[in-house]
Amino acid sequence: MDALSRRRLLQGAVASAAIRAAPLRAWPAPEGGRVVVAREPSRAKAVAACLEALEFRACEGRDVALKANFNSDDASEG
């Protein structure tokens, strides 16, 4: 059995108290949300086409990571 240090116990207690004190909230879906589907042989081109269709400009000039959801049984590209 692993011993629990006083510091870890206090960290857990504070975290638990903070979670219980804050009410759980859900954000409503945005009104008029848009969905874009792109059919491109290249996943990179498909993502670029979706961003262009959505007129997404919030990250222009910045390096960002984007997690796209590909529903396919195809093997991943590299």
Sequence and secondary structure as in RCSB ss.txt:
>XXXX:A:sequence
MDALSRRRLLQGAVASAAIRAAPLRAWPAPEGGRVVVAREPSRAKAVAACLEALEFRACEGRDVALKANFNSDDA
SEG
>XXXX:A:secstr
     HHHHHHHHHHHHHHHHS        TT        SSHHHHHHHHHHHTT  TTTTS          SS 
   
